[in-house]
């Protein structure tokens, strides 16, 4: 096996994509919002799944925290 193929296979072992359900992503976003620790990963999850404010509120996020994310959330 050549060096290039070995590098490609090795990076594939370390960079595996995990299966993330919508509920798991929602749980992660709400936890980050309630802890007031919204980082790039949280913003990426919001935009990837297209969460709405109502979803976050129904799942347990605080109203004030959701208002802070108004620019990121879908209408």
Residue pairs with C-beta under 8 A, 6 or more apart in sequence:
22 49
25 45
25 48
25 49
25 51
26 49
26 51
26 55
26 56
26 59
27 59
28 42
28 45
29 42
29 45
29 46
29 51
29 56
29 61
30 56
30 59
30 60
30 61
32 38
32 39
32 42
33 42
33 56
33 61
33 62
33 65
33 66
33 69
34 60
34 61
34 62
34 65
36 65
38 68
38 69
43 72
45 51
46 69
46 72
46 73
47 72
50 74
51 73
51 74
52 73
52 74
52 75
53 66
53 69
53 70
53 73
56 66
56 69
56 73
57 63
57 66
66 73
